[in-house]
Amino acid sequence: MKKIGFLSFGHWSNHPAYKTRSASDTLLQSIDLAVAAEEIGMDGAYFRVHHFTAQLASPFPLLSAIGAKTNKIEIGTGVIDMRYENPLYMVEDAGAADLISGGRLQLGISRGSPEQVIDGWRYFGYEPAAGETDAEMGRHKALQFLEKLKGVGFARPNPYPMFPNPPGLLRLEPHSAGLRERIWWGAASNATAIWAAEKGMHLQSSTLKFDESGKPFHVQQAEQIRLYKEAWKKAGHTREPRVSVSRSVFALTTDQDRYLFGQESNRVDSFGYIEKDKRAVFGRSYAGEPDQLIRELAQDEAIQEADTVLLTIPNTLGVEYNVHVLSSILKHVAPGLGWR
C-alpha cells in the first residue's frame, strides 16, 4: 500500500487550449480538484510554489481554503523556497492553515530551485549573511522555522501589554501541535537528504536530482532514499520517516489520452544543467496502457523505497480531465502494483 497524491504546478496563461486562463481560474480549480480528488480516494493534494511567474505562489490561502472544504485528504506543498520566507510569519500562517484543516498539512520546504529572476529573494528583502550562500540562508531559515514550530516561548513579554499575558516567555500563535512532525525537505542531493534526516524532516524527492553517479535516475533516487533512511535511524528519531517521490504517469485509456500523451510512451531519462556547474538527471515520464505501466513502474527502484507517490498533473487541462487522469491510475494501475 502507498499513499497517492497529486502535485500541481499551478500554471495559467491566456491560451485558447487552457482551462486556466487566469490566476483566479487556477486557484479556484485547485480547490475543486482537491475536493474531487478526495472523493475518488486520493490521499494527497500538493502544490508547487514559485515566484515572479504565472504559477501558484504564496500557498497558505489556498491550503486553508482546501482545508475548509475537505475532510481527509492530506494537503501540502512541494516545495516552499525558504530563501523567500520570513520563518516566524510562516509559523503563524502554517499554524492557522493546519488548524483549519484539522491537522492535515504536510509542508514541503527547501532551499529552492532556479527562479525566474536573478536572486529573487533580494526583492523580498532578504540577504545572506556575510560569507553565507543563498542555499545556506535557506537552510538556516528552515531551522528557524522548525524551532519555532515547537511552540516553546522565546519572546520577552511587555510589562504593560494591551492584553494580559500568560506567565513566562511568549510563543507564536496560533500554535498547531504536531505540525513540526509533518515538515518535509525537498532534497536534490544525497547530502541534503542526509541533512534532512538528521533534522527530523520527512523527504521529498522530485523528478530530478543532481547527477552523482551517472546511473539511471530511479537508481540514483533509490540510493538517496536509502541514505536518508540510514541517517534517520542513526539520528535516533522515534517516529517513522516518510518519503515521497514525484512521477509523471499517464494511463492511456481513451483516444484523448493517446492524443495528448501518447508521445510520452518512449521517453527516457535525460541529463542536463539546472544550475551552473551542477549536472542533473531528469527522470522519464510514464505513459502507456495500464498493463505496460504496471510492468514499467514495478521496475522503478525509488518508488519501491517510497511510501508516497505524487503524480504530477497537467493542471491547465482543467478539473474534469485531471480527475480522469487520477481515476485511471487508481482504478487501472495502482491495484496491479499493490498500491491499493
N, C-alpha and C positions, 0 to 999 in steps of 0.2 A: 504493500500500500504506500502511496505517495500523496502528498498534498499537491494539488494542481491549481495554479493561479494564472491570471493573465497579466502581462506587462504592456502598458500603453505608453507610446512616446508622445501622445497628445498633440499631433500635428494639426494645423489648419492652414488653408490657403483658398483664395477666391479662384478656384479651379473648377471647370464645369463637371469634372468627374468626381469631385469630392463631395461627401455628405457633410463635411466640416468646413464650412466657408469662413467661419469667424471663430474668435476665442470663445464667444458665448456658446456657439454650437458645440465646440469640443468639451467645454466644461459641463454643459447640461447632458450631453450624450455620455460623458464619462460616468455621471451619476446613474443614468438609465442603464448603462451596460453593467455596472456593478450590481444593481438591483436584479437585472436579468440573469447575471452570472450566478448569483446566489440561488435563484430559483431553479436553475438547471443542475445545481450541485457542485459548482466550482468552489474551491477553498480560499482563493485569494484574489484581490483586486489591487494591483500595484501600478505605480505611475512613475515615469521618468521626470526629472526636474532639470530644466535648462534655462539659461538667462539670455536676454538680448536676441531672441529668436521667436518665431511663431510656433511655440510649443508651450506645454504646461510649465509654469514656473513655481511661484510660492504655493506649496502644496496643502497647507493646513486648512484653508477654507474648503477646498474640495474634499479632503479626507473627513472633515467634520460633517459636511453635507451627506456624504455617503454613509458615515456612521449613524446619522439620524434616520436614514431611510432603509437601512438593512439591519439584520439581527445576528447573523452568524459568521458571515464571510470575513476573513482577515483583510485588513486594509493597510497598504504600505507604500513605500517609495523604493525606487531603485535607480539612482540614489540621489540624496541631497548633497550638494557640493558644499562642504563645510567652510571653504575659503570665503564664501559669501555670507556666512551666517553670524549673527550675534548669539552665542551659545546660551546666554541667560534668557533672552527673549524667546529663543527657540524652546527652552524648557517650559515656559508658560504656554506657548502655542501648542506644543505637543501634549502637555498635560491636559489642556482643555479638550483637544480633539480625541484623546484617549478616553476621557471620562464620558464624552458624548457617545462614543462607540461602545461603551461598556467594557473597555479594556481589550480592544481588538487590534490596536495599532501594532504594526511590525515595520519599524522605521529603518530603512537602509540609508546609511550615510557613507561618505567617503571624502577623500581629499580632492576629488573632482577629475574630470576629463578635459581635454582641449575644448575651449569655448569659442563662441562666435566672434569675440572681440579680444584684443590683446589685454591680458591682465584685467579681466572684467571686474574682479573683486575690488580693484582700486576705486572704481566708480561707486562702490558701496561703502567706501570709507575705510577700507582695511589695508594694512601694510604689514608685511612680515617684519619681525624684529630684526635688529642688526645681526647679520650672519645667519639668518634663517631663510630657508627657501619657502616658496608658497605652499609646497606639499607639506613641509614641516608645520607651517602655520595651520593648515587644515587639520592635521593630526592633533596639534595642540588644542585647537578649538573643540575637536571631538572629545578629548579627555576632559575638558571643562564641562562640556555638555553631560557626559556620563556621570561626573562627580556631582553635579547639581541635581541630576535626576534622582539621586538617592533620597532627597528630601530632608537632609540634615541642615539645621540652621547655620548660617555663616555671617549674616549681616547684623551689625550692631544697631539695636533699636534706638529710636529717637526718644529721649526722656519726656518730650512733650508732643506726643503723636496726635494726629487727628482722631484716630480711633484707638481704643485700648489694645495693647499688645499682649500676647501670651508671654510667659517668662522665658528668658534665655535669648539666644540669637535667633534671627528670623530666617526662614527659608522662602523660596519662591512658591507662589501659588498660581493656579491650583496644582496641587501635587497628586499624581496618579500612581498609587502603589503598584509595583510590578512592571512599570514601563521600562525601567532600567534593564530588565532581563529580556526585553524584546527589541533590542537595538542590534542591527546588522551592519557589517562593514563590507563595502564593495571593494574587493581586492583584485588588482590586475597582476600581481606578482606573488611568488611564493613567500617572500619576506614579509609583505604586508598581511598576508593570510595568517602567518605565524604570529605577527604582532596583534592581530585582531583576536586570536585565540587567547593570547596572554592577557589581554584586557577584558576578556569575558564577553565578547560580542559574537553573535552568530555570523556566518559567512555567506555573502552573496558573490557569485562568480558568474560573469555575463557571457556573451557570445564572442568575447575576445579576451586575450590576456597577453602579457609580454612574452615573447618567444624566449624561453630559457633553455631549450634543448634541441630544437628543430624537429621534435616529434609531432605527430598529429595533434590537433587541438584537443580532442577529447582525452587523449592520453596525458597531455601536459596538465589539463584541468583536473583530472583524477589524481595525479601526483600532488597537485596543490592542495586538494581536499584532504588527502591522507596526511600531508604535513600539518595541515591545520588541526586535524583530529588528534594527532600525536601531541602537538603543542598544547591543546586544550586539556588533555589528560595529564600532561606533565605539570600544568599550572595548578592542578588540584581543584578545579571547579566541581561543585557537587551536582549541578544541574546538567542536563543533556544538551550538547550543542546542536544547532540546526544548520543545514547547508542548503542553499538554493542554487540552481543553475538555470540559465535562460536559454531557450531554444526557439527557433522559428520552424514550426511544424504545421503542415497543411495536408489534411486528408482530402484527396481528390475524389469526391463522391458525386459531384454534379458537373454539368457542362460549364457552368460559370466558374467553378473551382479550377477546372482544367484550362480554361481560357486565361484566368488571372495568374495561376501559379504553376501550370504545367511545365513552364520553362525552368523551374527551380529543381526539377526532379534529378538532374545530373550534376548538381553543384558539388564542389569540393572545398576543402579548406583553402585559405589564401593567406599570404604573408605580406606585410607592408609596414608603414610607419604612421603612427598617430601622434607621436611626439618626436622631436629632433633626437636622433641617435638612439631611439628606442624601438627596436623591431618588435612587431606584434604578430600574433597568429589569430586569424579570424575564423570562427567555426562555420561550417557549412549550414545551409538551410536544408530542411527535410520536406519533400513534397512527393506524394505518390498515393497509390491505392492503399487502403488500410493495412492489408497483409504485408505489403512492401515496407510500410512504415514500422510495423511491429518488428520485422526482421532487422531493419537498419538500426532502430533505436535500441534494440536489445544488445547491440554491439557497442553502444556508447558507454565507455567506462565511467565517465564523470556522472552521467545520470544514475548509474548503479550506486555511486557513492553518496548521492544527494538524497535528502528526504522530501525536497520540494522542487517542482519543476514549474518555471514561469514561462508561459507561452507568449511570445511577442505577437502583437496583433496589428493589423492594418487599420488603425482607428479611423482613417479618412473614408473608409468604405461604409461606415455607419453601423448603428447598433444591430440592426436585423442581420446583416451579413456576418458580423463578428460573433453573434450568438450562434449562428450556424457553424462557423469555424470551430468554436469551442465545443459545441454539442457533438460535432463529428468526432473530435478527439475523445470525448468522454464515452461516447457510445461504441465507436468502432476501433479505437486504438488502445485506450487505457486498460480495458479488461484483458486484452491479449498480452499486455506487459506486466500484469499483476499490480497495476497502479490503482485498480478498482476491483 
